[in-house]
Amino acid sequence: MRGFMFGLGIGIGLGVLFAPMSGEETRRNLSDRASDLADTARETGDQLRDRVRTGMSAIRGGGTGTTGMGATGTETAGV
């Protein structure tokens, strides 16, 4: 994943250097891309935080709702 992100950054950088746009257009384009990247990172962070909270809730609750096993290690279905 890290290699992909590095390659993506290099590709964007080269694209900006060789793009036939004016400086103002290029700066606006870079700003838009950076904003999109920040939004994506924020959303990914929010998703990760939600997953951690869900996992912590399952651990604190003893995991009975996620595995179908009771505290004694026997199935609790139908009880």
C-alpha atoms as a printed R data frame, in Angstrom:
   type eleno elety resid chain resno       x       y       z
1  ATOM     1    CA   MET     A     1   0.000   0.000   0.000
2  ATOM     2    CA   ARG     A     2   2.849   2.368   0.859
3  ATOM     3    CA   GLY     A     3   4.476   1.710  -2.524
4  ATOM     4    CA   PHE     A     4   1.223   2.462  -4.302
5  ATOM     5    CA   MET     A     5   0.823   5.780  -2.493
6  ATOM     6    CA   PHE     A     6   4.451   6.689  -3.284
7  ATOM     7    CA   GLY     A     7   3.919   5.883  -6.956
8  ATOM     8    CA   LEU     A     8   0.690   7.847  -6.981
9  ATOM     9    CA   GLY     A     9   2.473  10.877  -5.545
10 ATOM    10    CA   ILE     A    10   5.288  10.625  -8.103
11 ATOM    11    CA   GLY     A    11   2.753  10.295 -10.908
12 ATOM    12    CA   ILE     A    12   0.802  13.330  -9.757
13 ATOM    13    CA   GLY     A    13   4.006  15.331  -9.405
14 ATOM    14    CA   LEU     A    14   5.175  14.451 -12.902
15 ATOM    15    CA   GLY     A    15   1.738  15.147 -14.294
16 ATOM    16    CA   VAL     A    16   1.758  18.597 -12.758
17 ATOM    17    CA   LEU     A    17   5.229  19.365 -14.119
18 ATOM    18    CA   PHE     A    18   4.343  18.429 -17.675
19 ATOM    19    CA   ALA     A    19   0.723  19.585 -17.742
20 ATOM    20    CA   PRO     A    20  -0.116  22.303 -20.267
21 ATOM    21    CA   MET     A    21  -1.897  24.541 -17.716
22 ATOM    22    CA   SER     A    22  -1.159  27.992 -16.406
23 ATOM    23    CA   GLY     A    23   0.298  28.439 -12.930
24 ATOM    24    CA   GLU     A    24  -3.026  29.590 -11.499
25 ATOM    25    CA   GLU     A    25  -4.863  26.591 -12.911
26 ATOM    26    CA   THR     A    26  -2.168  24.254 -11.623
27 ATOM    27    CA   ARG     A    27  -2.312  25.739  -8.111
28 ATOM    28    CA   ARG     A    28  -6.104  25.453  -8.063
29 ATOM    29    CA   ASN     A    29  -5.877  21.862  -9.309
30 ATOM    30    CA   LEU     A    30  -3.306  20.983  -6.632
31 ATOM    31    CA   SER     A    31  -5.444  22.601  -3.962
32 ATOM    32    CA   ASP     A    32  -8.487  20.607  -5.067
33 ATOM    33    CA   ARG     A    33  -6.534  17.356  -5.095
34 ATOM    34    CA   ALA     A    34  -5.046  18.032  -1.676
35 ATOM    35    CA   SER     A    35  -8.507  18.793  -0.317
36 ATOM    36    CA   ASP     A    36  -9.862  15.546  -1.788
37 ATOM    37    CA   LEU     A    37  -6.961  13.595  -0.302
38 ATOM    38    CA   ALA     A    38  -7.538  15.177   3.118
39 ATOM    39    CA   ASP     A    39 -11.247  14.317   2.938
40 ATOM    40    CA   THR     A    40 -10.434  10.719   2.028
41 ATOM    41    CA   ALA     A    41  -7.942  10.461   4.892
42 ATOM    42    CA   ARG     A    42 -10.507  11.909   7.303
43 ATOM    43    CA   GLU     A    43 -13.173   9.433   6.165
44 ATOM    44    CA   THR     A    44 -10.733   6.529   6.476
45 ATOM    45    CA   GLY     A    45  -9.815   7.663   9.979
46 ATOM    46    CA   ASP     A    46 -13.487   7.878  10.935
47 ATOM    47    CA   GLN     A    47 -14.116   4.362   9.601
48 ATOM    48    CA   LEU     A    48 -11.122   3.014  11.493
49 ATOM    49    CA   ARG     A    49 -12.271   4.692  14.713
50 ATOM    50    CA   ASP     A    50 -15.753   3.177  14.293
51 ATOM    51    CA   ARG     A    51 -14.255  -0.289  13.754
52 ATOM    52    CA   VAL     A    52 -12.102   0.044  16.854
53 ATOM    53    CA   ARG     A    53 -15.082   1.207  18.922
54 ATOM    54    CA   THR     A    54 -17.156  -1.711  17.668
55 ATOM    55    CA   GLY     A    55 -14.363  -4.141  18.486
56 ATOM    56    CA   MET     A    56 -13.875  -2.666  21.950
57 ATOM    57    CA   SER     A    57 -17.615  -2.873  22.620
58 ATOM    58    CA   ALA     A    58 -17.594  -6.542  21.599
59 ATOM    59    CA   ILE     A    59 -14.626  -7.228  23.876
60 ATOM    60    CA   ARG     A    60 -16.169  -5.377  26.825
61 ATOM    61    CA   GLY     A    61 -19.464  -7.187  26.302
62 ATOM    62    CA   GLY     A    62 -17.720 -10.553  26.583
63 ATOM    63    CA   GLY     A    63 -18.163 -11.303  22.914
64 ATOM    64    CA   THR     A    64 -21.366 -13.289  23.482
65 ATOM    65    CA   GLY     A    65 -23.176 -11.437  20.711
66 ATOM    66    CA   THR     A    66 -20.485 -12.010  18.115
67 ATOM    67    CA   THR     A    67 -19.554 -15.679  18.535
68 ATOM    68    CA   GLY     A    68 -22.723 -17.353  19.737
69 ATOM    69    CA   MET     A    69 -20.751 -18.845  22.632
70 ATOM    70    CA   GLY     A    70 -21.538 -18.221  26.271
71 ATOM    71    CA   ALA     A    71 -19.089 -17.529  29.091
72 ATOM    72    CA   THR     A    72 -18.698 -21.289  29.685
73 ATOM    73    CA   GLY     A    73 -17.738 -21.938  26.062
74 ATOM    74    CA   THR     A    74 -20.998 -23.682  25.177
75 ATOM    75    CA   GLU     A    75 -23.456 -22.568  22.562
76 ATOM    76    CA   THR     A    76 -26.151 -20.209  23.822
77 ATOM    77    CA   ALA     A    77 -28.593 -20.564  20.921
78 ATOM    78    CA   GLY     A    78 -32.083 -21.401  22.064
79 ATOM    79    CA   VAL     A    79 -31.405 -20.439  25.696
